[in-house]
Each structure stands twice: as C-alpha cells, then as structure tokens.
Amino acid sequence: MHTLGFLHEHNRPDRNNSVTIRWRNIPTDRKSEFKKANESLVDLLNTLYDYKSIMHYGAYAFSKNAARKTIVTTVEFPHLGGHKLSDKDVLMLRRYYNCECIDRHDKCGEWSSSSSINQCTLRTDYMIQHCPKSCDMCH
C-alpha cells in the first residue's frame, strides 16, 4: 500500500477520534512511526477509520514492554490491523485510482433501496465489495 500511495491508518489526521497513542510506551527512536499526518497533505477519500486495515499497526507495535500497548482503541475492538487488504482498503484503492465501479450482484439495487433494511448500512463490508455502485461508494 505504501507503493500505491497510502500511509499507515494510525497516521491519519483524524486518528484521535478512533485511537490513542501511548507515547510513554514507545522508544524515542520509534516515535516518528506514530506521527499524525498533516491534514492538508492527505486525502482520506471520504472513508472512516479502518481498524482492520492492512496498513494499521498492531496494538503493541514497537512497545518498550510487550505487556504495554502503544495503540489503544477508543471503542471496543478485538484486533488491530490485518494480513490482507480490508474491504475499506479496497474501497480506498478504487476511489484513489478511479477504478470501474460496478455492482457484482443482481440484487444490489433492491438491497440498497430498502428504507427499512438498507444493506449498505447494515452490511457495509459485504456491500463495499459487491454493490459499490448501488451504495454510492465509488467516489
């Protein structure tokens, strides 16, 4: 993802709404790994913070003491980061590179238009991958 133009998720300018960096647990020579990016230099592509991103460090990354977290979530979340692209990673890549935006299921329109059970909101991870056009997740 670095090669494709992306930074680590925990470096986002809006990260303080989602995580807290425990600076006291980070060695001095590694603090730069956790620096927040300048908002004027980053396009978040109209996406929310992604705890599952392949570009997110784990909770104990670079810790001085393995028992102390360096990244703490502001909401209950079981595991930070991933070993493959998350659905939001894919969405950001599509938006950044203006990839073709198509629905991959014939029921996308029906699922996205239901006012009582809008699947775009309820099943975001699935819908990003299979129904991005109907859920207006392309731009």
N, CA, C and O atoms as CSV, one atom per row, in Angstrom:
chain,resi,resn,atom,element,x,y,z
A,1,MET,N,N,0.825,-1.193,0.000
A,1,MET,CA,C,0.000,0.000,0.000
A,1,MET,C,C,0.870,1.258,0.000
A,1,MET,O,O,0.481,2.272,-0.580
A,2,HIS,N,N,2.049,1.209,0.645
A,2,HIS,CA,C,2.921,2.387,0.576
A,2,HIS,C,C,3.263,2.681,-0.887
A,2,HIS,O,O,3.224,3.833,-1.319
A,3,THR,N,N,3.590,1.654,-1.630
A,3,THR,CA,C,3.954,1.814,-3.025
A,3,THR,C,C,2.810,2.403,-3.835
A,3,THR,O,O,3.040,3.116,-4.811
A,4,LEU,N,N,1.584,2.110,-3.435
A,4,LEU,CA,C,0.411,2.615,-4.137
A,4,LEU,C,C,-0.023,3.997,-3.656
A,4,LEU,O,O,-1.002,4.549,-4.160
A,5,GLY,N,N,0.695,4.558,-2.689
A,5,GLY,CA,C,0.443,5.929,-2.271
A,5,GLY,C,C,-0.270,6.113,-0.947
A,5,GLY,O,O,-0.784,7.198,-0.678
A,6,PHE,N,N,-0.318,5.084,-0.110
A,6,PHE,CA,C,-1.069,5.168,1.138
A,6,PHE,C,C,-0.156,5.177,2.363
A,6,PHE,O,O,0.947,4.632,2.347
A,7,LEU,N,N,-0.653,5.816,3.427
A,7,LEU,CA,C,0.075,5.851,4.685
A,7,LEU,C,C,-0.576,4.896,5.676
A,7,LEU,O,O,-1.653,4.356,5.421
A,8,HIS,N,N,0.084,4.697,6.801
A,8,HIS,CA,C,-0.472,3.834,7.832
A,8,HIS,C,C,-1.753,4.449,8.385
A,8,HIS,O,O,-1.860,5.669,8.508
A,9,GLU,N,N,-2.704,3.617,8.710
A,9,GLU,CA,C,-4.009,4.069,9.191
A,9,GLU,C,C,-3.885,4.894,10.471
A,9,GLU,O,O,-4.582,5.896,10.632
A,10,HIS,N,N,-3.017,4.486,11.368
A,10,HIS,CA,C,-2.864,5.206,12.636
A,10,HIS,C,C,-2.114,6.533,12.473
A,10,HIS,O,O,-1.906,7.248,13.453
A,11,ASN,N,N,-1.708,6.866,11.248
A,11,ASN,CA,C,-1.089,8.161,10.967
A,11,ASN,C,C,-2.096,9.163,10.373
A,11,ASN,O,O,-1.744,10.306,10.081
A,12,ARG,N,N,-3.341,8.722,10.200
A,12,ARG,CA,C,-4.368,9.606,9.638
A,12,ARG,C,C,-4.514,10.864,10.500
A,12,ARG,O,O,-4.349,10.798,11.718
A,13,PRO,N,N,-4.820,11.997,9.886
A,13,PRO,CA,C,-5.015,13.224,10.658
A,13,PRO,C,C,-6.182,13.141,11.638
A,13,PRO,O,O,-6.188,13.843,12.649
A,14,ASP,N,N,-7.164,12.297,11.352
A,14,ASP,CA,C,-8.349,12.169,12.210
A,14,ASP,C,C,-8.263,10.986,13.178
A,14,ASP,O,O,-9.269,10.599,13.772
A,15,ARG,N,N,-7.089,10.422,13.335
A,15,ARG,CA,C,-6.946,9.201,14.126
A,15,ARG,C,C,-7.338,9.337,15.597
A,15,ARG,O,O,-7.740,8.351,16.213
A,16,ASN,N,N,-7.231,10.538,16.173
A,16,ASN,CA,C,-7.520,10.700,17.600
A,16,ASN,C,C,-8.973,10.442,17.953
A,16,ASN,O,O,-9.300,10.283,19.129
A,17,ASN,N,N,-9.843,10.397,16.969
A,17,ASN,CA,C,-11.242,10.034,17.196
A,17,ASN,C,C,-11.399,8.523,17.362
A,17,ASN,O,O,-12.417,8.055,17.872
A,18,SER,N,N,-10.396,7.765,16.934
A,18,SER,CA,C,-10.504,6.308,16.907
A,18,SER,C,C,-9.485,5.579,17.773
A,18,SER,O,O,-9.770,4.504,18.301
A,19,VAL,N,N,-8.304,6.160,17.918
A,19,VAL,CA,C,-7.258,5.534,18.732
A,19,VAL,C,C,-6.512,6.578,19.555
A,19,VAL,O,O,-6.524,7.770,19.247
A,20,THR,N,N,-5.870,6.095,20.603
A,20,THR,CA,C,-4.987,6.917,21.416
A,20,THR,C,C,-3.600,6.305,21.338
A,20,THR,O,O,-3.434,5.097,21.507
A,21,ILE,N,N,-2.615,7.138,21.083
A,21,ILE,CA,C,-1.229,6.670,21.029
A,21,ILE,C,C,-0.646,6.811,22.435
A,21,ILE,O,O,-0.699,7.885,23.034
A,22,ARG,N,N,-0.097,5.729,22.945
A,22,ARG,CA,C,0.534,5.735,24.272
A,22,ARG,C,C,2.021,6.021,24.100
A,22,ARG,O,O,2.846,5.108,24.060
A,23,TRP,N,N,2.343,7.303,24.000
A,23,TRP,CA,C,3.702,7.740,23.714
A,23,TRP,C,C,4.723,7.222,24.721
A,23,TRP,O,O,5.863,6.939,24.350
A,24,ARG,N,N,4.339,7.094,25.973
A,24,ARG,CA,C,5.291,6.658,27.006
A,24,ARG,C,C,5.746,5.210,26.797
A,24,ARG,O,O,6.765,4.804,27.356
A,25,ASN,N,N,5.021,4.437,26.016
A,25,ASN,CA,C,5.379,3.041,25.762
A,25,ASN,C,C,6.207,2.859,24.489
A,25,ASN,O,O,6.574,1.737,24.141
A,26,ILE,N,N,6.498,3.956,23.801
A,26,ILE,CA,C,7.210,3.895,22.526
A,26,ILE,C,C,8.634,4.396,22.701
A,26,ILE,O,O,8.837,5.483,23.242
A,27,PRO,N,N,9.638,3.622,22.251
A,27,PRO,CA,C,11.026,4.086,22.331
A,27,PRO,C,C,11.197,5.392,21.534
A,27,PRO,O,O,10.546,5.582,20.506
A,28,THR,N,N,12.049,6.263,22.000
A,28,THR,CA,C,12.272,7.561,21.368
A,28,THR,C,C,12.576,7.441,19.881
A,28,THR,O,O,12.070,8.224,19.077
A,29,ASP,N,N,13.400,6.463,19.510
A,29,ASP,CA,C,13.787,6.323,18.106
A,29,ASP,C,C,12.672,5.764,17.221
A,29,ASP,O,O,12.868,5.643,16.011
A,30,ARG,N,N,11.507,5.419,17.781
A,30,ARG,CA,C,10.374,4.887,17.007
A,30,ARG,C,C,9.141,5.798,17.037
A,30,ARG,O,O,8.127,5.482,16.413
A,31,LYS,N,N,9.218,6.901,17.742
A,31,LYS,CA,C,8.065,7.802,17.865
A,31,LYS,C,C,7.598,8.338,16.509
A,31,LYS,O,O,6.410,8.595,16.316
A,32,SER,N,N,8.523,8.504,15.583
A,32,SER,CA,C,8.154,9.024,14.259
A,32,SER,C,C,7.193,8.072,13.527
A,32,SER,O,O,6.449,8.509,12.649
A,33,GLU,N,N,7.201,6.796,13.872
A,33,GLU,CA,C,6.296,5.811,13.262
A,33,GLU,C,C,4.828,6.115,13.588
A,33,GLU,O,O,3.924,5.631,12.907
A,34,PHE,N,N,4.603,6.908,14.621
A,34,PHE,CA,C,3.251,7.173,15.110
A,34,PHE,C,C,2.815,8.625,14.892
A,34,PHE,O,O,1.762,9.037,15.377
A,35,LYS,N,N,3.610,9.383,14.177
A,35,LYS,CA,C,3.308,10.798,13.953
A,35,LYS,C,C,2.057,10.939,13.089
A,35,LYS,O,O,1.874,10.224,12.104
A,36,LYS,N,N,1.210,11.873,13.481
A,36,LYS,CA,C,-0.019,12.134,12.740
A,36,LYS,C,C,0.314,12.928,11.479
A,36,LYS,O,O,1.111,13.865,11.520
A,37,ALA,N,N,-0.304,12.546,10.355
A,37,ALA,CA,C,-0.081,13.236,9.090
A,37,ALA,C,C,-0.781,14.588,9.077
A,37,ALA,O,O,-1.791,14.787,9.751
A,38,ASN,N,N,-0.235,15.503,8.307
A,38,ASN,CA,C,-0.815,16.832,8.141
A,38,ASN,C,C,-2.090,16.721,7.304
A,38,ASN,O,O,-2.079,16.160,6.208
A,39,GLU,N,N,-3.175,17.257,7.828
A,39,GLU,CA,C,-4.484,17.153,7.167
A,39,GLU,C,C,-4.477,17.727,5.750
A,39,GLU,O,O,-5.179,17.219,4.876
A,40,SER,N,N,-3.702,18.767,5.520
A,40,SER,CA,C,-3.689,19.396,4.193
A,40,SER,C,C,-2.938,18.555,3.152
A,40,SER,O,O,-3.041,18.819,1.954
A,41,LEU,N,N,-2.190,17.553,3.600
A,41,LEU,CA,C,-1.411,16.720,2.679
A,41,LEU,C,C,-2.030,15.354,2.407
A,41,LEU,O,O,-1.501,14.578,1.611
A,42,VAL,N,N,-3.153,15.057,3.068
A,42,VAL,CA,C,-3.732,13.715,2.981
A,42,VAL,C,C,-5.177,13.775,2.488
A,42,VAL,O,O,-5.975,14.582,2.965
A,43,ASP,N,N,-5.496,12.923,1.542
A,43,ASP,CA,C,-6.881,12.773,1.095
A,43,ASP,C,C,-7.400,11.465,1.691
A,43,ASP,O,O,-6.937,10.387,1.316
A,44,LEU,N,N,-8.347,11.550,2.604
A,44,LEU,CA,C,-8.906,10.359,3.248
A,44,LEU,C,C,-9.964,9.680,2.390
A,44,LEU,O,O,-10.558,8.681,2.795
A,45,LEU,N,N,-10.194,10.231,1.202
A,45,LEU,CA,C,-11.096,9.643,0.215
A,45,LEU,C,C,-12.495,9.376,0.772
A,45,LEU,O,O,-13.160,8.411,0.396
A,46,ASN,N,N,-12.917,10.247,1.666
A,46,ASN,CA,C,-14.256,10.147,2.262
A,46,ASN,C,C,-14.490,8.779,2.908
A,46,ASN,O,O,-15.555,8.184,2.745
A,47,THR,N,N,-13.498,8.290,3.632
A,47,THR,CA,C,-13.618,6.998,4.320
A,47,THR,C,C,-13.459,7.192,5.820
A,47,THR,O,O,-12.832,8.146,6.280
A,48,LEU,N,N,-14.034,6.279,6.559
A,48,LEU,CA,C,-13.901,6.271,8.006
A,48,LEU,C,C,-12.649,5.502,8.413
A,48,LEU,O,O,-12.083,4.759,7.611
A,49,TYR,N,N,-12.232,5.676,9.625
A,49,TYR,CA,C,-11.070,4.985,10.175
A,49,TYR,C,C,-11.268,3.475,10.068
A,49,TYR,O,O,-12.368,2.971,10.295
A,50,ASP,N,N,-10.215,2.765,9.727
A,50,ASP,CA,C,-10.315,1.321,9.488
A,50,ASP,C,C,-9.383,0.552,10.429
A,50,ASP,O,O,-8.178,0.466,10.194
A,51,TYR,N,N,-9.956,0.003,11.487
A,51,TYR,CA,C,-9.176,-0.780,12.449
A,51,TYR,C,C,-8.597,-2.053,11.819
A,51,TYR,O,O,-7.585,-2.572,12.289
A,52,LYS,N,N,-9.240,-2.556,10.755
A,52,LYS,CA,C,-8.823,-3.807,10.116
A,52,LYS,C,C,-7.823,-3.612,8.977
A,52,LYS,O,O,-7.367,-4.590,8.385
A,53,SER,N,N,-7.481,-2.379,8.666
A,53,SER,CA,C,-6.616,-2.098,7.517
A,53,SER,C,C,-5.298,-2.853,7.588
A,53,SER,O,O,-4.726,-3.042,8.662
A,54,ILE,N,N,-4.837,-3.273,6.442
A,54,ILE,CA,C,-3.519,-3.902,6.354
A,54,ILE,C,C,-2.439,-2.878,6.714
A,54,ILE,O,O,-1.306,-3.239,7.035
A,55,MET,N,N,-2.805,-1.607,6.657
A,55,MET,CA,C,-1.878,-0.518,6.958
A,55,MET,C,C,-1.970,-0.054,8.410
A,55,MET,O,O,-1.494,1.033,8.738
A,56,HIS,N,N,-2.563,-0.847,9.269
A,56,HIS,CA,C,-2.677,-0.483,10.682
A,56,HIS,C,C,-1.719,-1.329,11.513
A,56,HIS,O,O,-1.724,-2.556,11.410
A,57,TYR,N,N,-0.906,-0.686,12.328
A,57,TYR,CA,C,-0.039,-1.417,13.252
A,57,TYR,C,C,-0.886,-2.116,14.303
A,57,TYR,O,O,-2.014,-1.709,14.581
A,58,GLY,N,N,-0.335,-3.160,14.877
A,58,GLY,CA,C,-0.985,-3.846,15.978
A,58,GLY,C,C,-0.907,-3.023,17.256
A,58,GLY,O,O,-0.147,-2.059,17.331
A,59,ALA,N,N,-1.674,-3.392,18.240
A,59,ALA,CA,C,-1.781,-2.636,19.492
A,59,ALA,C,C,-0.456,-2.528,20.250
A,59,ALA,O,O,-0.263,-1.586,21.019
A,60,TYR,N,N,0.460,-3.480,20.045
A,60,TYR,CA,C,1.719,-3.492,20.787
A,60,TYR,C,C,2.927,-3.145,19.914
A,60,TYR,O,O,4.065,-3.399,20.308
A,61,ALA,N,N,2.696,-2.580,18.759
A,61,ALA,CA,C,3.788,-2.276,17.821
A,61,ALA,C,C,4.847,-1.395,18.465
A,61,ALA,O,O,4.529,-0.343,19.019
A,62,PHE,N,N,6.102,-1.819,18.395
A,62,PHE,CA,C,7.270,-1.089,18.897
A,62,PHE,C,C,7.228,-0.802,20.397
A,62,PHE,O,O,7.903,0.118,20.858
A,63,SER,N,N,6.467,-1.551,21.153
A,63,SER,CA,C,6.347,-1.301,22.585
A,63,SER,C,C,7.678,-1.523,23.302
A,63,SER,O,O,8.424,-2.447,22.976
A,64,LYS,N,N,7.963,-0.673,24.274
A,64,LYS,CA,C,9.153,-0.846,25.120
A,64,LYS,C,C,9.020,-2.097,25.974
A,64,LYS,O,O,10.012,-2.722,26.350
A,65,ASN,N,N,7.788,-2.445,26.270
A,65,ASN,CA,C,7.476,-3.573,27.134
A,65,ASN,C,C,6.305,-4.313,26.502
A,65,ASN,O,O,5.234,-3.731,26.331
A,66,ALA,N,N,6.482,-5.552,26.160
A,66,ALA,CA,C,5.453,-6.317,25.439
A,66,ALA,C,C,4.092,-6.339,26.127
A,66,ALA,O,O,3.084,-6.654,25.494
A,67,ALA,N,N,4.053,-6.011,27.401
A,67,ALA,CA,C,2.781,-6.020,28.128
A,67,ALA,C,C,2.042,-4.679,28.036
A,67,ALA,O,O,0.919,-4.559,28.526
A,68,ARG,N,N,2.665,-3.675,27.414
A,68,ARG,CA,C,2.058,-2.346,27.338
A,68,ARG,C,C,1.744,-1.972,25.894
A,68,ARG,O,O,2.611,-2.029,25.022
A,69,LYS,N,N,0.505,-1.593,25.657
A,69,LYS,CA,C,0.073,-1.215,24.311
A,69,LYS,C,C,0.641,0.143,23.914
A,69,LYS,O,O,0.866,1.017,24.751
A,70,THR,N,N,0.865,0.289,22.616
A,70,THR,CA,C,1.255,1.582,22.064
A,70,THR,C,C,0.067,2.249,21.379
A,70,THR,O,O,0.046,3.469,21.215
A,71,ILE,N,N,-0.919,1.451,20.978
A,71,ILE,CA,C,-2.129,1.975,20.344
A,71,ILE,C,C,-3.329,1.390,21.073
A,71,ILE,O,O,-3.452,0.173,21.208
A,72,VAL,N,N,-4.204,2.259,21.539
A,72,VAL,CA,C,-5.411,1.840,22.256
A,72,VAL,C,C,-6.616,2.382,21.507
A,72,VAL,O,O,-6.653,3.562,21.158
A,73,THR,N,N,-7.594,1.536,21.260
A,73,THR,CA,C,-8.793,1.968,20.543
A,73,THR,C,C,-9.718,2.743,21.468
A,73,THR,O,O,-9.761,2.488,22.671
A,74,THR,N,N,-10.456,3.690,20.900
A,74,THR,CA,C,-11.417,4.467,21.681
A,74,THR,C,C,-12.748,3.726,21.801
A,74,THR,O,O,-13.600,4.096,22.609
A,75,VAL,N,N,-12.920,2.684,20.998
A,75,VAL,CA,C,-14.093,1.813,21.085
A,75,VAL,C,C,-13.585,0.388,21.258
A,75,VAL,O,O,-12.432,0.095,20.940
A,76,GLU,N,N,-14.424,-0.479,21.752
A,76,GLU,CA,C,-14.021,-1.883,21.927
A,76,GLU,C,C,-13.778,-2.500,20.547
A,76,GLU,O,O,-14.686,-2.562,19.718
A,77,PHE,N,N,-12.561,-2.947,20.316
A,77,PHE,CA,C,-12.232,-3.598,19.043
A,77,PHE,C,C,-11.225,-4.705,19.329
A,77,PHE,O,O,-10.199,-4.460,19.963
A,78,PRO,N,N,-11.509,-5.915,18.867
A,78,PRO,CA,C,-10.696,-7.072,19.267
A,78,PRO,C,C,-9.266,-7.121,18.735
A,78,PRO,O,O,-8.369,-7.590,19.436
A,79,HIS,N,N,-9.034,-6.647,17.514
A,79,HIS,CA,C,-7.710,-6.826,16.923
A,79,HIS,C,C,-7.442,-5.705,15.924
A,79,HIS,O,O,-8.287,-5.403,15.081
A,80,LEU,N,N,-6.283,-5.099,16.018
A,80,LEU,CA,C,-5.913,-4.041,15.080
A,80,LEU,C,C,-5.095,-4.612,13.934
A,80,LEU,O,O,-4.260,-5.496,14.129
A,81,GLY,N,N,-5.339,-4.104,12.752
A,81,GLY,CA,C,-4.565,-4.496,11.578
A,81,GLY,C,C,-5.039,-5.787,10.967
A,81,GLY,O,O,-5.970,-6.429,11.455
A,82,GLY,N,N,-4.378,-6.157,9.888
A,82,GLY,CA,C,-4.729,-7.389,9.190
A,82,GLY,C,C,-3.582,-7.875,8.339
A,82,GLY,O,O,-2.586,-7.175,8.157
A,83,HIS,N,N,-3.727,-9.078,7.820
A,83,HIS,CA,C,-2.695,-9.673,6.970
A,83,HIS,C,C,-3.100,-9.682,5.504
A,83,HIS,O,O,-2.397,-10.229,4.655
A,84,LYS,N,N,-4.243,-9.068,5.219
A,84,LYS,CA,C,-4.706,-8.925,3.838
A,84,LYS,C,C,-5.453,-7.607,3.746
A,84,LYS,O,O,-5.782,-7.000,4.765
A,85,LEU,N,N,-5.719,-7.170,2.536
A,85,LEU,CA,C,-6.453,-5.920,2.347
A,85,LEU,C,C,-7.830,-6.026,2.974
A,85,LEU,O,O,-8.543,-7.007,2.764
A,86,SER,N,N,-8.202,-5.017,3.740
A,86,SER,CA,C,-9.558,-4.980,4.284
A,86,SER,C,C,-10.491,-4.473,3.190
A,86,SER,O,O,-10.032,-3.984,2.157
A,87,ASP,N,N,-11.779,-4.587,3.409
A,87,ASP,CA,C,-12.737,-4.074,2.433
A,87,ASP,C,C,-12.581,-2.566,2.252
A,87,ASP,O,O,-12.734,-2.054,1.143
A,88,LYS,N,N,-12.278,-1.859,3.334
A,88,LYS,CA,C,-12.077,-0.413,3.222
A,88,LYS,C,C,-10.777,-0.086,2.495
A,88,LYS,O,O,-10.708,0.925,1.796
A,89,ASP,N,N,-9.745,-0.917,2.642
A,89,ASP,CA,C,-8.518,-0.734,1.862
A,89,ASP,C,C,-8.847,-0.807,0.374
A,89,ASP,O,O,-8.390,0.019,-0.416
A,90,VAL,N,N,-9.640,-1.797,0.009
A,90,VAL,CA,C,-10.035,-1.978,-1.393
A,90,VAL,C,C,-10.840,-0.772,-1.872
A,90,VAL,O,O,-10.629,-0.284,-2.982
A,91,LEU,N,N,-11.760,-0.293,-1.041
A,91,LEU,CA,C,-12.560,0.869,-1.394
A,91,LEU,C,C,-11.660,2.085,-1.632
A,91,LEU,O,O,-11.852,2.814,-2.605
A,92,MET,N,N,-10.690,2.305,-0.760
A,92,MET,CA,C,-9.787,3.446,-0.919
A,92,MET,C,C,-8.973,3.325,-2.207
A,92,MET,O,O,-8.773,4.315,-2.912
A,93,LEU,N,N,-8.511,2.133,-2.510
A,93,LEU,CA,C,-7.762,1.930,-3.762
A,93,LEU,C,C,-8.641,2.224,-4.972
A,93,LEU,O,O,-8.204,2.872,-5.923
A,94,ARG,N,N,-9.873,1.746,-4.931
A,94,ARG,CA,C,-10.803,2.011,-6.044
A,94,ARG,C,C,-11.027,3.504,-6.219
A,94,ARG,O,O,-10.997,4.016,-7.338
A,95,ARG,N,N,-11.248,4.193,-5.126
A,95,ARG,CA,C,-11.506,5.631,-5.205
A,95,ARG,C,C,-10.270,6.392,-5.675
A,95,ARG,O,O,-10.367,7.280,-6.522
A,96,TYR,N,N,-9.135,6.051,-5.137
A,96,TYR,CA,C,-7.896,6.763,-5.462
A,96,TYR,C,C,-7.533,6.611,-6.940
A,96,TYR,O,O,-7.113,7.570,-7.588
A,97,TYR,N,N,-7.697,5.412,-7.456
A,97,TYR,CA,C,-7.306,5.130,-8.838
A,97,TYR,C,C,-8.480,5.153,-9.812
A,97,TYR,O,O,-8.335,4.728,-10.958
A,98,ASN,N,N,-9.636,5.640,-9.377
A,98,ASN,CA,C,-10.830,5.746,-10.231
A,98,ASN,C,C,-11.136,4.453,-10.978
A,98,ASN,O,O,-11.385,4.452,-12.184
A,99,CYS,N,N,-11.112,3.368,-10.239
A,99,CYS,CA,C,-11.400,2.068,-10.852
A,99,CYS,C,C,-12.873,1.984,-11.236
A,99,CYS,O,O,-13.722,2.671,-10.668
A,100,GLU,N,N,-13.145,1.151,-12.185
A,100,GLU,CA,C,-14.522,0.959,-12.638
A,100,GLU,C,C,-15.391,0.583,-11.446
A,100,GLU,O,O,-15.036,-0.279,-10.643
A,101,CYS,N,N,-16.507,1.233,-11.354
A,101,CYS,CA,C,-17.416,0.992,-10.237
A,101,CYS,C,C,-18.643,0.244,-10.748
A,101,CYS,O,O,-19.493,0.811,-11.435
A,102,ILE,N,N,-18.715,-1.013,-10.406
A,102,ILE,CA,C,-19.850,-1.823,-10.859
A,102,ILE,C,C,-20.377,-2.667,-9.698
A,102,ILE,O,O,-19.655,-2.997,-8.757
A,103,ASP,N,N,-21.641,-2.995,-9.800
A,103,ASP,CA,C,-22.236,-3.930,-8.846
A,103,ASP,C,C,-21.959,-5.339,-9.340
A,103,ASP,O,O,-21.977,-5.601,-10.543
A,104,ARG,N,N,-21.705,-6.232,-8.418
A,104,ARG,CA,C,-21.367,-7.606,-8.767
A,104,ARG,C,C,-22.463,-8.599,-8.407
A,104,ARG,O,O,-22.253,-9.812,-8.448
A,105,HIS,N,N,-23.626,-8.080,-8.057
A,105,HIS,CA,C,-24.760,-8.949,-7.705
A,105,HIS,C,C,-26.021,-8.324,-8.277
A,105,HIS,O,O,-26.183,-7.104,-8.241
A,106,ASP,N,N,-26.906,-9.144,-8.799
A,106,ASP,CA,C,-28.108,-8.609,-9.445
A,106,ASP,C,C,-29.140,-8.031,-8.474
A,106,ASP,O,O,-30.098,-7.395,-8.914
A,107,LYS,N,N,-28.972,-8.234,-7.179
A,107,LYS,CA,C,-29.922,-7.701,-6.196
A,107,LYS,C,C,-29.423,-6.438,-5.489
A,107,LYS,O,O,-30.063,-5.964,-4.551
A,108,CYS,N,N,-28.305,-5.899,-5.923
A,108,CYS,CA,C,-27.722,-4.726,-5.266
A,108,CYS,C,C,-28.701,-3.563,-5.179
A,108,CYS,O,O,-28.838,-2.942,-4.125
A,109,GLY,N,N,-29.374,-3.269,-6.272
A,109,GLY,CA,C,-30.324,-2.163,-6.282
A,109,GLY,C,C,-31.429,-2.350,-5.259
A,109,GLY,O,O,-31.804,-1.415,-4.552
A,110,GLU,N,N,-31.944,-3.562,-5.190
A,110,GLU,CA,C,-33.009,-3.888,-4.224
A,110,GLU,C,C,-32.489,-3.757,-2.792
A,110,GLU,O,O,-33.155,-3.174,-1.936
A,111,TRP,N,N,-31.309,-4.295,-2.539
A,111,TRP,CA,C,-30.736,-4.265,-1.184
A,111,TRP,C,C,-30.438,-2.841,-0.720
A,111,TRP,O,O,-30.592,-2.518,0.457
A,112,SER,N,N,-30.012,-2.001,-1.649
A,112,SER,CA,C,-29.614,-0.643,-1.266
A,112,SER,C,C,-30.788,0.329,-1.173
A,112,SER,O,O,-30.669,1.380,-0.543
A,113,SER,N,N,-31.904,-0.004,-1.786
A,113,SER,CA,C,-33.018,0.941,-1.810
A,113,SER,C,C,-34.056,0.697,-0.720
A,113,SER,O,O,-34.949,1.524,-0.532
A,114,SER,N,N,-33.961,-0.384,-0.021
A,114,SER,CA,C,-34.921,-0.674,1.035
A,114,SER,C,C,-34.738,0.305,2.186
A,114,SER,O,O,-33.672,0.357,2.800
A,115,SER,N,N,-35.774,1.075,2.475
A,115,SER,CA,C,-35.664,2.085,3.535
A,115,SER,C,C,-35.654,1.453,4.928
A,115,SER,O,O,-35.072,2.020,5.853
A,116,SER,N,N,-36.282,0.301,5.090
A,116,SER,CA,C,-36.320,-0.321,6.416
A,116,SER,C,C,-35.092,-1.187,6.689
A,116,SER,O,O,-34.651,-1.286,7.834
A,117,ILE,N,N,-34.540,-1.809,5.660
A,117,ILE,CA,C,-33.379,-2.688,5.845
A,117,ILE,C,C,-32.352,-2.378,4.755
A,117,ILE,O,O,-32.143,-3.185,3.849
A,118,ASN,N,N,-31.722,-1.227,4.842
A,118,ASN,CA,C,-30.729,-0.827,3.860
A,118,ASN,C,C,-29.427,-1.568,4.142
A,118,ASN,O,O,-28.753,-1.305,5.138
A,119,GLN,N,N,-29.087,-2.482,3.268
A,119,GLN,CA,C,-27.905,-3.328,3.462
A,119,GLN,C,C,-26.593,-2.551,3.349
A,119,GLN,O,O,-25.569,-2.999,3.863
A,120,CYS,N,N,-26.611,-1.399,2.688
A,120,CYS,CA,C,-25.392,-0.589,2.581
A,120,CYS,C,C,-24.918,-0.149,3.959
A,120,CYS,O,O,-23.718,-0.017,4.198
A,121,THR,N,N,-25.851,0.074,4.847
A,121,THR,CA,C,-25.539,0.492,6.207
A,121,THR,C,C,-25.327,-0.707,7.123
A,121,THR,O,O,-24.418,-0.708,7.953
A,122,LEU,N,N,-26.162,-1.720,6.971
A,122,LEU,CA,C,-26.102,-2.870,7.872
A,122,LEU,C,C,-24.952,-3.825,7.577
A,122,LEU,O,O,-24.384,-4.412,8.498
A,123,ARG,N,N,-24.609,-3.985,6.317
A,123,ARG,CA,C,-23.579,-4.950,5.924
A,123,ARG,C,C,-22.518,-4.267,5.057
A,123,ARG,O,O,-22.229,-4.700,3.942
A,124,THR,N,N,-21.959,-3.206,5.590
A,124,THR,CA,C,-21.042,-2.360,4.829
A,124,THR,C,C,-19.896,-3.143,4.191
A,124,THR,O,O,-19.606,-2.947,3.011
A,125,ASP,N,N,-19.245,-4.018,4.938
A,125,ASP,CA,C,-18.093,-4.757,4.394
A,125,ASP,C,C,-18.471,-5.558,3.151
A,125,ASP,O,O,-17.738,-5.550,2.162
A,126,TYR,N,N,-19.612,-6.249,3.195
A,126,TYR,CA,C,-20.064,-7.038,2.045
A,126,TYR,C,C,-20.443,-6.122,0.884
A,126,TYR,O,O,-20.070,-6.369,-0.262
A,127,MET,N,N,-21.182,-5.071,1.191
A,127,MET,CA,C,-21.707,-4.195,0.155
A,127,MET,C,C,-20.605,-3.393,-0.540
A,127,MET,O,O,-20.719,-3.105,-1.732
A,128,ILE,N,N,-19.554,-3.030,0.173
A,128,ILE,CA,C,-18.429,-2.323,-0.460
A,128,ILE,C,C,-17.849,-3.183,-1.572
A,128,ILE,O,O,-17.524,-2.682,-2.649
A,129,GLN,N,N,-17.720,-4.461,-1.311
A,129,GLN,CA,C,-17.125,-5.352,-2.302
A,129,GLN,C,C,-18.070,-5.731,-3.423
A,129,GLN,O,O,-17.651,-5.837,-4.576
A,130,HIS,N,N,-19.348,-5.939,-3.104
A,130,HIS,CA,C,-20.267,-6.497,-4.090
A,130,HIS,C,C,-21.246,-5.500,-4.705
A,130,HIS,O,O,-21.751,-5.739,-5.802
A,131,CYS,N,N,-21.524,-4.384,-4.020
A,131,CYS,CA,C,-22.521,-3.435,-4.513
A,131,CYS,C,C,-22.065,-1.978,-4.370
A,131,CYS,O,O,-22.845,-1.143,-3.912
A,132,PRO,N,N,-20.827,-1.651,-4.750
A,132,PRO,CA,C,-20.349,-0.285,-4.524
A,132,PRO,C,C,-21.132,0.775,-5.288
A,132,PRO,O,O,-21.318,1.883,-4.784
A,133,LYS,N,N,-21.592,0.459,-6.485
A,133,LYS,CA,C,-22.318,1.456,-7.281
A,133,LYS,C,C,-23.671,1.774,-6.648
A,133,LYS,O,O,-24.012,2.946,-6.484
A,134,SER,N,N,-24.435,0.764,-6.295
A,134,SER,CA,C,-25.761,0.983,-5.708
A,134,SER,C,C,-25.680,1.667,-4.354
A,134,SER,O,O,-26.600,2.388,-3.967
A,135,CYS,N,N,-24.588,1.450,-3.629
A,135,CYS,CA,C,-24.431,2.047,-2.297
A,135,CYS,C,C,-23.702,3.382,-2.346
A,135,CYS,O,O,-23.385,3.956,-1.304
A,136,ASP,N,N,-23.437,3.876,-3.541
A,136,ASP,CA,C,-22.754,5.163,-3.726
A,136,ASP,C,C,-21.413,5.185,-2.993
A,136,ASP,O,O,-21.109,6.123,-2.257
A,137,MET,N,N,-20.621,4.139,-3.207
A,137,MET,CA,C,-19.323,4.008,-2.533
A,137,MET,C,C,-18.168,4.096,-3.537
A,137,MET,O,O,-17.083,3.574,-3.281
A,138,CYS,N,N,-18.392,4.735,-4.648
A,138,CYS,CA,C,-17.369,4.743,-5.705
A,138,CYS,C,C,-16.518,5.995,-5.765
A,138,CYS,O,O,-15.386,5.936,-6.245
A,139,HIS,N,N,-17.004,7.086,-5.311
A,139,HIS,CA,C,-16.281,8.346,-5.493
A,139,HIS,C,C,-15.542,8.766,-4.260
A,139,HIS,O,O,-14.886,9.808,-4.258
